[in-house]
């Protein structure tokens, strides 16, 4: 079931993140370091606002929407949902302007302020629609949000940068227009209410009880993920933050893209196991999810490390190359560790409604990020900020998985991990024997060769299981 759902979600998990990676590379050729810094800090700022003002409700909806939908009065949920969305968007917009003028771009003009506001509004709606679509397995709606916003937004921003000016407001405006279109086009297919009042106080109470620890934990996680960006901005300036953002962002997005290939489909299956069969079944399902997660994260991390020189020299503009080359391999490792923690270790807390434990884990991440980030960035610059991210991610992952093992009998997929490690070794052996890629085409061929070697080695490692499964199907077929 995991593989089937993962394949259905695959276009959204490949195209959208791939376009975001392409856009990050393209902006290095289209705008200067200052503009890249503003764009990335605005997007990071909105991630925090989304966590604080809407993620608590999104997580509640993702976990419990099916109960409301099947209740006698689902309209209570829809009215409450609309009221929360309206208040959240208003709060996010106002605070976004304050952060923009205070931290990101003091003295920003009206065009940048307006672009930031419409970006925040449309991004918040698009992200929420994506989560609501996941609750009902509406893969088409989810895919539209994941693909149209990044892809069409990048194209529109590119056009405006080339025809008007290479200023940060135009990429933001391009994304805002595309996100608004993506939301409007799916509304007829999405179950939603047309009224706001009366809201259901009991639903809000339940959502706050479930979600407030996630807000605190999410805010702390945001510090762990995005704190290095703002530390670099504060200590080294917005231009340095722009250079850092490319290597750091590429590494984090590469890991997130690999993880989302499987996690979007796998978590709802774990929830279903928990609801229908109980904790033991959910832990077995989570172990399978973790193995599949590691199967995509491990080769992605190793591949970026081995091909880092080719990736940077082939794709990144000259002013950003030195910083990106130093930061990228460290960032992808930190991103991989965070993805394992978020989509394996932390999910046990969500399944058991013990969201306060998420605060402990995220607090570890945030405290380590600030402590090591400030110290290492001060002494070692961009590289120090990236190293601090690895240290913080590792400490938080150890706490998360340790709590899962002790309190909930979390199962570690050891045998799967050994097979994956052997397949990664085969891939690494091939990539180290290839000559350096000097063009984009050769880089793509090297990536394809690495993927082929990994898949072949993994298939060989799992060959006994595959043969057994094929024989079982063959024995069932005549009876059918």
PyMOL commands that set and color helices and strands:
alter all, ss='L'
color gray80, all
select helices_A, chain A and resi 2-30+33-69+75-104+110-135+139-163+168-189+201-236+238-277+279-306+308-315+318-345+347-351+356-408+414-433+440-461+463-479
alter helices_A, ss='H'
color red, helices_A
deselect
rebuild
show_as cartoon
